[in-house]
Amino acid sequence: MTSRNRLSGPLDDVAADAGHQHHPDRVGFFTDTSVCIGCKACEVACKEWNAVPEDGLDLLGMSFDNTGMLGADSWRHVAFVEQARPLGTGAGPEDLGMPSFARPGDGTGAETRTDFRWLMASDVCKHCTHAGCLDVCPTGALFRTEFGTVVVQQDICNGCGYCVSGCPYGVIDRRQHDGRAQKCTLCYDRLGDGMEPACAKACPTESIQFGRLDELRERADTRLARLHELGLSEARLYGRDPNDGVGGDGAFFLLLDEPEVYGLPPDPVVPTRDAPAMWRRAGAAAAAFALAGVGAFVAAAIGSAIGSAIGARR
């Protein structure tokens, strides 16, 4: 069992660290957003297999995105980001301006309607190496599976909500009707039967790829190098680095712009990373207060003794 970097940093075997002595290889998702077509088959498959309730067909004014964000009733979320530049220009981020009902090119003619691009990405729980939600759960409702994923046990969750604030990605949420936490399980039941998760199975372009995490990282590196060769210098991997603030993600992404464009935090950090330093500082402060208290008591005692001695002489 690994004994180093238990709260942050790289961790080679998360399942063994959680107590699984004999376990399969860690699995996860690699989502290649460059081939996502925004069909939302992953959202539908996730809801159907996991019996996730309908979360409202809201018109949010965000292109064709009617989900908005991940939540207790949205374990998969396909983001639609419209940018007024063609794919592969290598330019910096664009100011999208105010939402508009006009089609791209309406102001200049039909010939310019292709001078924009959609960035589409299917977001999901990251199943972090160091999961903030798991670290702060007081009941043990959240646990690390033998596959290295993080799952909520609904019959143990008491709805305290600590996990919601503990997640650096804002993924996990509580369901309104019962208050219990909900998120992607990476189809834990399907994994146990040797099946791939429903979202990856339903993805028609293989934008969502499932497999052994080390193999997915190699595949992502190859894909990134290929896109750079094609001139997409802005392409980057997100959540792939084991040295990041969460020790690397079990579900990571290939993005075509800055993470913030997709609604992702640029530098996520597990809250417990700084716990040892915080406790050391708190201990030092407590020791200083205790020392000051002892000093004040001793000084008062000495003063009282001196006062008594002076009074006796008189």
N, C-alpha and C positions, 0 to 999 in steps of 0.2 A: 504494500500500500504506500502511495506517495505521501511523503511527510513534509515536503517543501512547498511554499507558495500556496497554502491552503485557501487563502482569501483573495489572492490576485496573482496575475502573471500566468505563464504557460503551465499547463497541467496535462501530462501525456495520457493519463488514464483516468478519466472522470468517473467511470463506473466503478473501478477498483477503489478510488478515493471515497466513494459513497458506500462501500462495503460489499460490492458484488465481486466475489473472488473468481468465479467462473462465469464469463459473460461473452457475448459476441462483440464484434468490432463496433466502434462508435459509428452511427449513421447520422445523416442530416440532409439538408437541401442545399443545392447550388442553383440560384435563380439568375439566369442570363436574361437581363431585361432587354438586350438588343434584339431578341427574337420574340418578345411578348407582343401579342396582337390585341390585347385588351378584351378578349372574348368572355372573360369571367367564368369560364368552365370550372376553374379551380374553386371559385367562391360557391358555385352551385354544388359541386361534388362534395365539398367540405360540409356544407349545411345538410345535404341529404344523408351522408354517411353518419355524421355525428349528431343528427337531429338537433342542429342549432336553429333556434327560432328565427323567423323572419324579422328583420331589423328596420323595416320601413323603407319604402321606395321614394326617398326624398329627392327633390330637385335642388341640388346644392349650388348650382351655378359654377361648378368646377368641371367643365367639359362634360364627359359622360360618367363622371364619378358620382354615384349616388349612395356610396357607403361612407365616405369621408375619412374614416380611420378604423384601426383595429379596435375591437371592444368585446364585451361579453357575448354579444350576438353576431360578431363579425370576426371569425378566426382567420379568415383570409380577406385581404383588401387589395383590389386592383386600382392603383393610382393612375390618373390621366393628367399629364402635364403638357400643356401646349406652349410651344416656343416658336417665335417668329423667325426661324432660320432653318435651312434645310439640313438634313442629316449629314454629318461628316465634315462640317466646315471647320471644326477645331476652334471656333471662336469661344469667347468667355460667356458666362451666364447672361441671359437676356432679361431685361425688365419687361414683365408680362403686361404691365399696365392694368387698367380696370377691366373686369369681365365685360364681354360684349356678345350680343346675339348675332352680330354680322359674321359672315363667312370670311376666312382668310382670302384676301385678294379682291374683295368687293370694292375697296376704295381705289384700286389701281388696275383692275382688269383680271379676266380669268387666267391669263398667262402666268400670273404670279401666285396663284392659289397653291402651288406646290412649295412655295418658299417658306414653309413652316414644318415643324415636326411635332409628333406626339412622343412623349416619353411615357411609356407604360411599364408598370412594375407591380408584381403581385407580392405584397408584403405579408409577413407572417411572424409568429413568435420566433425569436432567434435561438432559443435553447442554449443559452450562454454556457461557456465553460465555468465561469463563476456567476451563478444566477442570483441576482439581488433578491428576487421574489422568494427563492428557496431559502436564502440565508436568514431572512427576517420572519419567516412563517413561524408563529408560536405553537401551532398545534401539530405540525408534521403533515399537514394536508398536502403540501407540495413535496414531492420526492423525486430523486434521480433514478431513472430506470436503468436496467441492465444494458440498454442501447445508448446510454449517455444523454437521453432526452429528459425534459422536466415536465411532470404531469401533476395536475390537481386532483386530489381525491375528494369528490363532492360530499361524501358521507362524513368527512372529518372537518372540512372547512367550516369555520364559525362566522365567516363574513366580517372579520375585523378590519380588512382593507390594508394591512401593513404591506402586503405584496404589491399593491397598486403603486404606492409611493416608493417601493424598493426597486421597481423595474426602471432601468435607465432609458428604455426605449418607449415607455408608455404603452406597453402591449396589453398587459393583464388588466382586467376590469371586473367589477361585480355586476351580476345580473340584477335588474331592478326588482323583479317580483319576489326573489328570495334572498338577495344580498350576498350570495356565494360567488367566489372568484371563478372566472372562466377564461380559458385560453386554448390555443392549439395544443394537442397532445402528440402531434406527429403521428396520428392514428396508431396509438399504442396497441390497440386490439389487433389491427391488421399486421403490425410488425410481428406480433406473437405468432401469427399464422403464416409467416413468410411472405406476406403481401406488401406491396409498396403503398404509401399513403394515397388517399383518394384524390387529392389535388394533383399530385404528380402523374397519377394514372390517367387523369382526365385531360391534362394539358396537351393540346394538339400539336404544338410546335416544339415541345421539350424545353420550353423556357424554364420550367421547374424540373430539376433533375434530382433524383433521389439515389442515395448509395452510401458506400463507406466514405467517411469524411476525408480521409487522407487521399483517396482516389478522386474525390470531387475537387479537392484543392489543386491537385495536379492538372485536372481537366480545366479548371478555371484559369490557371496560369497559362496554359496553352492557348485557350480562347482569347485571353487578354493580349497575348503577344500577337496573335493573328489580327485582331482589331487594330492594334497599333500599326501593323504593317499596312493595313488598308487605309491608314490616315486618320483614324479615330483616336487622336492623341488624348482626348478628354476621358476616354474609357478608363475605369479604375475598378478595383475590387474593394468591397466593403464588408467588414466582419471576418475577413480571411486570416488576418494576422494574429497569431497566438500571443503576441506581445502587446496587444492593445489593452484598453481599460477593463475588458471583461474576460481576457484570456482567450479571445477568439470566439466566434459564434458557431453553433451547430447548424445554423441556417444563414448562409452568407450570399452576397449579391455581386453581380457585375453591373455597374452603373455607367451611364453615359453623360453624367454631369455631377456636380457637387451633391453630397448626401442631402443637404438642406433643401434642394430643389424637389426631392422626393418626400420631404417631410421626415427625414431621418436625422438624428443627432450627429454632428460631425465628430465628436470625440466622446462616446459613451463610456462611463466609468461605473463599475459596480460600487454601490455605497459602502460596502464592507471593506473596500480596499484600504481605506484610511482608518479603520477601526483600531488596529494596534497602536498607531501613533496617537489617536484620540484618547485611548485609555491610558497611555503613558503620560500624556499631558494632564489628564484628569487626576491620575495618581500623584503626579508631581504637585499639582495645585492642592490636593487634599493633604499631602504631606506637609506642604508649606503652611497651610491653615492649622494643622495639628501642632506643628512646631511653634507657630506663633501663639497658639493657645497655651501650650506648655510654658513658653517663655513668659507670657503674661501672668500665668498662675504662679510661677517661681518668683517673678518680680514682685507680685502682690504679697506672697508669703514672706519674702525677705524684708519688704517694706514694713509689713505688720510686725515682724520680729524686732526690727530696729526700733520701731515706735514703742513697742512694749518695753524694750530695754531702756530707752530714754526715760519713759514714764516711771520705771522702777527706781532709777537713780534720783529722781526728784523727790 
